[in-house]
Amino acid sequence: MTQQQFRTPVLRRSFLKPYPVAVRGEGVYLWDNEGHRYLDFSGSAAVNFIGHSVREIGDAMAEQARQLEFVHTSQFTTPVAEEFAQELLDFAGKNFAGGAVYFTSGGSESVETALKLARQYQVEIGQKNRHQILSRQQSYHGSTLGALSVSGNLRRREIYLPMVREFAHVGIPYCYRCEFDCTDGCRNCGQQYAAELERAIQSAKGEVAAFILEPISGATLGAATPPPGYVQSIAEICRRHGVLLIADEVMTGMGRTGRNFAVEHFLAEGQVAPDILVTAKGLSSGYAPLGAVIASKKIVDAIAEGSGAFLHGFTYNAHPVSVAAGRAVLRRIQELKLVHAADSSAEGTAASALKKALESLRELEAVGDVRGLGLLWAIEFVADKKTKVPFSPEKNFAALVGKVCLRRGLLVYPMQGCVDGIAGDHLLIAPPAVITAEEIGWAVQQIRAAVVETSVAARWSSS
């Protein structure tokens, strides 16, 4: 088929390939209109956490739509929004007691909201010069222009840079390819990366409003976990300099890593905590467009006791049907103890089975690294295991592996650019928490076969 034949009335993400037509889902499976079944091993881009087509979620949405489908938040609030907001604050833990939640339609909107909230907070407390938002290289925070400005994903930013306001991007810990000495278990490198942030704050001469980070890297770098002590040092540096800390948990929140929010792995309750949590994806598990910004009490107090109004809004923020979906999803997570199921350190969980199965792929010649936590993992591919040299970007090795996986009935999330924004291939793995050990075993077998097949083809094309 030609590119012209791939065109439809829908402006799809790519004109270069056909897309299967999905018609049904159940648990960890999806079906297309030709009857092919796919195991959703990536949770549809790390979105689905509770499984597809759970009847109770659809029922909750339908009931809310029958009762009240929409009101504008400049005129009304709703019981479902008020109740779910309190439940989310409780889920976020004691550090967010007395805070508040701003609901959006997704992750990019949530990041955009958090950036503006951080700026307004600084203005409210008399720090009007603070407007810069620092972030990290090789990060991803969303597709709006504000979110792109703090993202480090080269491919997604490049053509829009003339439209983007740029601030400093500091180095990001990536222990498989660390720039520093990792002989002490990476603690030293974590402190060196943290020191980069301190230097960037000092160089900005009092103009930094906030620093945003993914506690565990998402799709751009592929589930890279931070070195010991790094996140705590970052939090302490931010507090010392009056800089807000924004934790982007769009991908890692709502139980995905075996904690309610991933930052809990690195900051104990009562320690220095993020001032703002951003979440989406698993918040509604894909059942409706939904994101949330969870703000701490000090942020809310500054606005409530200052100007009294947050200067920001979306038509569909706190949409009743979406919020009803999120509330039903959270109940499902808690009733089925899915956060525990996503704990890879606990015996007998889906996450521990996933960790063990994925680790077995390290023996493959093309697999350089297997990394992650809970139900968020990545497999990085290399052309040379000893030197860690990546495949040439033109090969698009991860996409080829993903294509073979698709043919075998497995959905994964291929990405490029983890090394330098252009080179580097990996698969992101993020299945729903209801997956079984048997399903994990089958899925990893398919990945193994796909990597071997793609490796043979790559060697043949190079010879």
C-alpha positions as CSV (number, residue, x, y, z in Angstrom):
1,M,0.0,0.0,0.0
2,T,1.1,3.6,-0.6
3,Q,1.1,6.5,1.8
4,Q,-1.9,7.8,-0.1
5,Q,-3.8,4.6,0.6
6,F,-3.0,5.0,4.3
7,R,-4.9,8.3,4.4
8,T,-8.4,8.4,6.1
9,P,-10.6,11.2,7.5
10,V,-8.7,10.8,10.8
11,L,-5.5,12.7,11.0
12,R,-3.5,9.8,12.3
13,R,0.0,9.9,14.0
14,S,1.6,8.6,10.8
15,F,0.8,8.3,7.1
16,L,3.6,5.7,6.8
17,K,1.8,2.6,8.1
18,P,-1.6,1.0,8.4
19,Y,-3.3,0.7,11.8
20,P,-5.3,-2.2,13.0
21,V,-8.9,-1.2,13.8
22,A,-9.5,-2.0,17.5
23,V,-13.1,-3.0,18.3
24,R,-13.0,-4.8,21.7
25,G,-11.0,-5.2,24.9
26,E,-11.1,-7.5,27.9
27,G,-8.5,-7.7,30.7
28,V,-5.1,-7.6,29.1
29,Y,-6.3,-8.2,25.6
30,L,-7.5,-6.2,22.6
31,W,-9.1,-7.4,19.4
32,D,-9.2,-5.9,16.0
33,N,-12.0,-6.0,13.4
34,E,-10.4,-9.0,11.7
35,G,-10.6,-11.1,14.8
36,H,-6.9,-10.9,15.7
37,R,-6.1,-10.8,19.5
38,Y,-3.3,-8.8,21.0
39,L,-1.9,-8.9,24.5
40,D,-1.5,-5.3,25.6
41,F,2.0,-5.6,27.2
42,S,2.5,-1.8,27.1
43,G,-0.8,-0.9,28.8
44,S,-1.6,1.2,25.7
45,A,1.3,3.6,26.3
46,A,1.4,2.9,30.1
47,V,-2.2,4.0,30.4
48,N,-4.3,1.0,31.2
49,F,-3.6,-0.3,34.8
50,I,-6.8,-2.1,35.8
51,G,-7.5,-4.0,32.5
52,H,-9.7,-3.3,29.6
53,S,-13.5,-3.2,29.6
54,V,-14.2,-3.4,33.3
55,R,-18.0,-3.1,33.4
56,E,-18.1,-1.2,36.7
57,I,-16.2,1.8,35.2
58,G,-18.5,2.1,32.3
59,D,-21.5,1.8,34.6
60,A,-20.2,4.7,36.8
61,M,-19.6,6.8,33.7
62,A,-23.1,6.1,32.4
63,E,-24.7,6.8,35.7
64,Q,-23.0,10.1,36.0
65,A,-23.9,11.0,32.4
66,R,-27.6,10.2,33.0
67,Q,-27.6,12.4,36.2
68,L,-25.4,15.3,35.0
69,E,-23.1,15.3,32.0
70,F,-21.4,18.7,32.2
71,V,-21.2,22.0,34.1
72,H,-18.6,24.7,33.7
73,T,-16.3,25.1,36.7
74,S,-16.6,28.9,36.6
75,Q,-20.2,28.3,37.7
76,F,-20.5,25.1,39.6
77,T,-18.6,22.3,41.3
78,T,-20.0,18.8,41.5
79,P,-20.2,16.2,44.3
80,V,-18.2,13.7,42.3
81,A,-15.3,16.2,41.8
82,E,-15.3,17.2,45.5
83,E,-15.4,13.6,46.7
84,F,-12.8,12.3,44.3
85,A,-10.4,15.2,45.0
86,Q,-10.4,14.3,48.7
87,E,-9.9,10.6,47.9
88,L,-6.9,11.6,45.7
89,L,-5.4,13.8,48.4
90,D,-5.7,10.8,50.8
91,F,-4.1,8.5,48.2
92,A,-1.2,11.0,47.8
93,G,-0.4,10.8,51.5
94,K,0.1,13.0,54.5
95,N,2.3,15.5,52.7
96,F,-0.7,16.6,50.7
97,A,-3.1,16.9,53.6
98,G,-5.0,20.2,53.3
99,G,-4.0,20.6,49.7
100,A,-6.3,20.6,46.6
101,V,-6.7,18.9,43.2
102,Y,-7.1,20.6,39.8
103,F,-8.6,18.1,37.3
104,T,-7.7,18.3,33.6
105,S,-8.2,16.2,30.5
106,G,-4.8,14.6,30.4
107,G,-1.1,14.7,31.2
108,S,0.0,17.6,28.9
109,E,-2.8,19.8,30.3
110,S,-1.8,18.8,33.8
111,V,1.9,19.8,33.3
112,E,0.8,23.1,31.7
113,T,-1.4,23.7,34.7
114,A,1.4,22.9,37.2
115,L,3.9,25.3,35.4
116,K,1.4,28.1,35.7
117,L,0.5,27.2,39.2
118,A,4.2,27.3,40.2
119,R,4.6,30.8,38.6
120,Q,1.5,32.1,40.3
121,Y,2.6,30.8,43.7
122,Q,5.8,32.7,43.5
123,V,4.0,35.9,42.5
124,E,1.5,35.4,45.4
125,I,4.4,35.2,48.0
126,G,6.1,38.3,46.6
127,Q,8.7,36.5,44.4
128,K,7.7,38.1,41.1
129,N,11.1,37.6,39.5
130,R,10.7,33.8,39.7
131,H,9.5,32.6,36.3
132,Q,12.0,30.1,35.1
133,I,11.1,26.4,35.1
134,L,14.2,24.1,35.1
135,S,14.0,20.5,33.9
136,R,16.2,17.7,32.7
137,Q,17.6,16.5,29.4
138,Q,16.1,13.3,28.0
139,S,12.8,14.0,29.8
140,Y,9.3,14.2,28.4
141,H,6.5,16.3,30.0
142,G,3.9,16.7,27.3
143,S,3.0,18.1,23.9
144,T,1.7,21.6,24.6
145,L,4.2,24.4,24.0
146,G,4.6,24.9,27.7
147,A,5.1,21.3,28.4
148,L,7.5,21.0,25.4
149,S,9.6,23.8,26.8
150,V,10.5,21.8,29.8
151,S,10.8,18.5,27.9
152,G,14.1,17.1,26.7
153,N,12.8,14.8,24.0
154,L,14.8,16.0,21.0
155,R,12.7,14.5,18.3
156,R,9.4,15.9,19.7
157,R,10.8,19.3,20.3
158,E,13.0,20.1,17.3
159,I,10.7,21.7,14.8
160,Y,8.8,23.6,17.5
161,L,11.8,25.2,19.2
162,P,11.3,28.6,17.5
163,M,7.9,28.8,19.3
164,V,9.2,27.6,22.7
165,R,10.5,29.6,25.7
166,E,13.7,27.9,26.8
167,F,15.1,27.5,30.2
168,A,18.0,25.4,31.5
169,H,17.9,21.6,31.2
170,V,20.3,19.8,33.5
171,G,21.8,16.3,33.2
172,I,19.7,13.3,34.0
173,P,21.0,10.1,35.8
174,Y,21.2,7.2,33.3
175,C,23.4,4.7,35.1
176,Y,23.7,2.3,32.1
177,R,25.5,5.1,30.3
178,C,26.6,7.2,33.2
179,E,28.9,10.2,32.6
180,F,30.4,9.9,36.1
181,D,32.0,7.2,38.3
182,C,29.5,4.5,39.3
183,T,31.8,2.2,41.2
184,D,30.1,3.1,44.5
185,G,26.7,1.8,43.3
186,C,25.9,5.1,41.6
187,R,25.5,7.2,44.8
188,N,28.3,9.5,43.8
189,C,26.9,10.1,40.3
190,G,23.5,10.9,41.8
191,Q,25.1,13.7,43.9
192,Q,27.0,15.0,40.9
193,Y,23.8,15.2,38.8
194,A,22.0,16.9,41.7
195,A,24.9,19.4,41.9
196,E,24.1,20.4,38.3
197,L,20.7,21.5,39.4
198,E,22.2,23.6,42.2
199,R,24.5,25.3,39.8
200,A,21.7,26.0,37.4
201,I,19.6,27.6,40.1
202,Q,22.5,29.8,41.2
203,S,23.2,30.8,37.6
204,A,19.6,32.0,37.2
205,K,20.1,34.6,40.0
206,G,16.8,34.2,41.9
207,E,14.6,33.7,38.8
208,V,13.8,30.0,39.2
209,A,10.2,29.2,40.1
210,A,10.2,25.4,39.9
211,F,12.1,22.3,38.9
212,I,10.1,19.4,37.2
213,L,11.3,15.8,37.1
214,E,9.9,12.4,36.4
215,P,10.8,10.3,39.5
216,I,11.4,7.3,37.1
217,S,11.9,8.2,33.4
218,G,9.1,7.6,31.1
219,A,9.1,6.7,27.4
220,T,12.0,9.0,26.4
221,L,14.7,7.4,28.4
222,G,12.9,4.2,29.2
223,A,12.2,3.4,32.9
224,A,15.6,4.7,34.2
225,T,15.5,4.7,38.0
226,P,17.4,7.4,39.9
227,P,20.6,6.6,41.9
228,P,20.4,6.3,45.7
229,G,20.0,9.7,47.4
230,Y,19.5,11.6,44.1
231,V,15.8,12.5,44.5
232,Q,16.2,13.4,48.2
233,S,19.2,15.7,47.3
234,I,17.1,17.3,44.5
235,A,14.2,18.0,47.0
236,E,16.6,19.5,49.6
237,I,18.2,21.7,47.0
238,C,14.9,23.0,45.8
239,R,13.7,23.7,49.4
240,R,16.9,25.5,50.2
241,H,16.6,27.8,47.3
242,G,12.9,28.5,47.4
243,V,12.2,26.5,44.3
244,L,9.1,24.4,44.0
245,L,9.5,20.7,43.2
246,I,7.1,19.3,40.6
247,A,6.9,15.5,40.3
248,D,5.6,14.5,36.9
249,E,3.9,11.2,37.6
250,V,1.7,11.1,34.5
251,M,3.2,7.7,33.7
252,T,4.4,6.5,37.1
253,G,1.6,7.5,39.4
254,M,-1.6,5.7,40.5
255,G,0.3,2.5,41.5
256,R,2.2,1.8,38.4
257,T,5.6,1.3,40.2
258,G,4.3,-0.5,43.3
259,R,3.7,2.6,45.3
260,N,0.8,5.0,45.1
261,F,3.2,7.5,43.5
262,A,6.8,6.6,42.4
263,V,8.4,9.4,44.4
264,E,7.5,7.4,47.5
265,H,10.3,5.0,46.6
266,F,12.8,7.8,47.1
267,L,11.3,10.2,49.7
268,A,9.8,8.7,52.9
269,E,6.7,10.3,54.3
270,G,7.5,13.3,56.4
271,Q,10.8,14.0,54.5
272,V,11.1,16.8,52.0
273,A,8.3,16.2,49.5
274,P,7.2,17.5,46.1
275,D,5.1,20.6,46.3
276,I,3.1,19.5,43.3
277,L,2.2,16.1,41.9
278,V,1.1,15.7,38.3
279,T,-0.7,12.6,37.3
280,A,-2.9,11.2,34.4
281,K,-2.8,8.0,32.3
282,G,-3.5,5.4,35.1
283,L,-5.7,8.0,36.9
284,S,-8.6,6.9,34.7
285,S,-6.8,3.8,33.2
286,G,-7.8,5.2,29.8
287,Y,-11.5,5.0,30.4
288,A,-11.9,8.7,29.9
289,P,-9.6,11.7,29.3
290,L,-8.4,12.7,32.8
291,G,-5.4,14.3,34.5
292,A,-4.9,15.9,37.8
293,V,-2.6,18.4,39.5
294,I,-2.3,17.7,43.2
295,A,-1.1,20.8,45.1
296,S,0.2,20.9,48.6
297,K,-1.3,23.0,51.3
298,K,1.3,25.7,51.1
299,I,0.6,26.2,47.4
300,V,-3.2,26.4,47.9
301,D,-2.8,28.7,51.0
302,A,-0.7,31.2,49.1
303,I,-3.4,31.6,46.4
304,A,-6.4,31.4,48.8
305,E,-4.9,34.0,51.2
306,G,-3.4,36.1,48.4
307,S,-5.3,37.1,45.2
308,G,-7.9,34.4,45.9
309,A,-8.1,33.0,42.3
310,F,-6.0,30.7,40.2
311,L,-5.6,32.5,36.8
312,H,-6.1,29.5,34.6
313,G,-8.8,27.2,33.2
314,F,-10.0,24.7,30.7
315,T,-13.6,24.2,29.5
316,Y,-13.5,20.6,30.4
317,N,-11.6,20.6,33.6
318,A,-13.3,18.5,36.3
319,H,-15.6,17.1,33.6
320,P,-18.2,15.1,35.7
321,V,-18.1,11.9,33.5
322,S,-14.3,11.8,33.4
323,V,-14.0,12.4,37.1
324,A,-16.6,9.6,37.7
325,A,-14.4,7.3,35.7
326,G,-11.3,8.2,37.7
327,R,-13.1,7.7,41.0
328,A,-14.4,4.3,39.9
329,V,-10.9,3.3,38.7
330,L,-9.3,4.3,42.1
331,R,-11.9,2.2,43.9
332,R,-11.0,-0.7,41.6
333,I,-7.3,-0.2,42.3
334,Q,-7.9,-0.3,46.0
335,E,-10.4,-3.2,46.1
336,L,-8.1,-5.5,44.0
337,K,-5.0,-4.3,45.8
338,L,-3.4,-3.5,42.4
339,V,-0.7,-1.3,43.9
340,H,0.6,-4.4,45.7
341,A,0.3,-6.4,42.5
342,A,2.6,-3.8,40.9
343,D,5.3,-4.1,43.6
344,S,8.3,-5.9,42.0
345,S,9.9,-6.4,45.4
346,A,7.0,-8.5,46.8
347,E,7.0,-12.2,46.3
348,G,4.2,-13.7,44.1
349,T,3.1,-10.4,42.5
350,A,2.6,-9.8,38.8
351,A,5.4,-7.2,39.0
352,S,7.9,-9.7,40.5
353,A,7.1,-12.2,37.8
354,L,7.6,-9.5,35.1
355,K,10.9,-8.5,36.6
356,K,12.2,-12.1,36.6
357,A,11.0,-12.8,33.1
358,L,12.4,-9.6,31.6
359,E,15.8,-10.2,33.3
360,S,16.1,-13.4,31.3
361,L,16.4,-11.3,28.1
362,R,19.8,-10.0,29.2
363,E,21.5,-13.1,27.7
364,L,20.5,-11.9,24.2
365,E,23.3,-10.3,22.2
366,A,21.1,-7.3,21.2
367,V,19.9,-6.6,24.7
368,G,22.2,-4.1,26.5
369,D,20.1,-3.3,29.5
370,V,16.9,-4.3,31.3
371,R,15.7,-1.7,33.8
372,G,12.7,-0.5,35.7
373,L,10.5,-0.9,38.7
374,G,7.1,-2.3,39.4
375,L,5.1,-2.6,36.2
376,L,7.2,0.0,34.3
377,W,10.3,-1.5,32.5
378,A,12.4,-0.9,29.4
379,I,14.6,-3.2,27.3
380,E,17.5,-1.2,25.6
381,F,19.0,-2.7,22.5
382,V,22.6,-2.3,21.4
383,A,24.6,-3.3,18.3
384,D,27.6,-4.2,20.5
385,K,27.1,-5.4,24.0
386,K,30.7,-4.8,25.2
387,T,31.0,-1.2,24.0
388,K,27.2,-0.3,24.3
389,V,27.3,1.1,20.8
390,P,23.7,1.6,19.7
391,F,22.2,0.5,16.4
392,S,22.2,3.2,13.8
393,P,19.1,5.3,13.9
394,E,18.3,4.4,10.3
395,K,17.7,0.8,11.2
396,N,15.0,1.8,13.7
397,F,15.7,-1.5,15.6
398,A,13.1,-1.0,18.3
399,A,10.4,-0.3,15.8
400,L,11.3,-3.4,13.9
401,V,11.1,-5.5,17.1
402,G,7.7,-3.9,17.8
403,K,6.5,-4.8,14.3
404,V,7.4,-8.4,14.8
405,C,5.8,-8.5,18.2
406,L,2.6,-7.0,16.7
407,R,2.6,-9.8,14.1
408,R,2.9,-12.3,16.9
409,G,-0.1,-10.8,18.8
410,L,1.9,-8.7,21.3
411,L,1.7,-4.9,21.8
412,V,4.8,-3.1,23.1
413,Y,6.0,0.5,23.0
414,P,9.1,1.0,20.8
415,M,11.1,4.2,21.2
416,Q,14.2,5.7,19.7
417,G,16.7,8.4,21.0
418,C,17.5,7.2,24.5
419,V,21.3,7.7,24.0
420,D,21.4,11.2,22.7
421,G,18.0,12.1,21.4
422,I,18.5,10.5,18.1
423,A,20.4,7.2,18.5
424,G,19.4,4.5,21.0
425,D,16.5,1.9,20.8
426,H,14.3,0.5,23.6
427,L,10.9,-1.0,24.3
428,L,8.8,0.3,27.1
429,I,6.9,-2.5,28.9
430,A,3.9,-1.5,31.1
431,P,1.2,-4.1,31.3
432,P,-2.0,-3.8,33.3
433,A,-1.7,-5.0,36.9
434,V,-4.2,-7.8,36.3
435,I,-1.8,-9.7,34.1
436,T,-1.0,-13.2,35.1
437,A,2.4,-15.0,35.4
438,E,1.4,-17.2,32.4
439,E,0.5,-14.2,30.3
440,I,3.8,-12.6,31.2
441,G,5.8,-15.7,30.3
442,W,4.1,-15.9,26.9
443,A,4.7,-12.2,26.2
444,V,8.4,-12.4,27.0
445,Q,8.8,-15.4,24.8
446,Q,7.4,-13.4,21.9
447,I,9.8,-10.5,22.7
448,R,12.7,-12.9,22.7
449,A,11.7,-14.4,19.4
450,A,11.1,-10.9,17.9
451,V,14.6,-9.7,19.1
452,V,16.3,-12.8,17.6
453,E,14.4,-12.5,14.3
454,T,15.2,-8.7,14.1
455,S,18.8,-9.3,15.0
456,V,19.3,-11.8,12.2
457,A,17.6,-9.5,9.7
458,A,19.8,-6.6,10.9
459,R,23.0,-8.7,10.5
460,W,21.9,-9.9,7.0
461,S,21.2,-6.3,5.8
462,S,24.6,-5.2,7.1
463,S,26.5,-8.0,5.4
